[in-house]
């Protein structure tokens, strides 16, 4: 079982930046894919960004060009750099790990609030 701990959320003004971190309890190099999801109040959870074991990345259209997902295998950590934040980016952001065989693990989530 993979344990994930997110950090880095907070309150930021529109146009600002935040970097979220997701620390994993095991070597992420062996994990099929790591992803960030978000869920805003009253809305369904949506996929924000994914990075696969081979380094490929994919983003939601709403964050392309503003968010960057990256992984540091040496630190067993995945990051989400968020720039040019908008009020509509306000949500609870959760880290997800997909292991081969269809096993998924979730972190507890971190709140991001974009407001002036």
C-alpha positions, 0 to 999 in steps of 0.5 A: 500500500502506498501512502501519500502526503500532500503539502503546499496548499494555501491562500493566494491572490489571483495571478499568483503561484503555488507549488504542491508536493506529494510525498510517497511512502515508496519508490515512485519510480516503480509506480505506473502513474502519479496524478493530481486531481481537484474537487471544488465545492459542488463539483465533481472531482477532475483530473488536473495532471498526470505524469507516467513512469516513463515521464510522459505528462498530460494536463486538463485543458483548463490548466495547460500552459499554467500548471506543470507536473514533475517528479523527483524519483530520488525524493519519492515526490511529485510536484504540481507547480501552479502559475497564473492562478485563477479563482476557478482553480480553488479546490481541494487538490489530491494526489493519486498513485496508480500501481500496475494491476489497477490499484489506486491510492489517495492522499488526504488532500490540500486546500488551494484558495485563490482569492483577493 
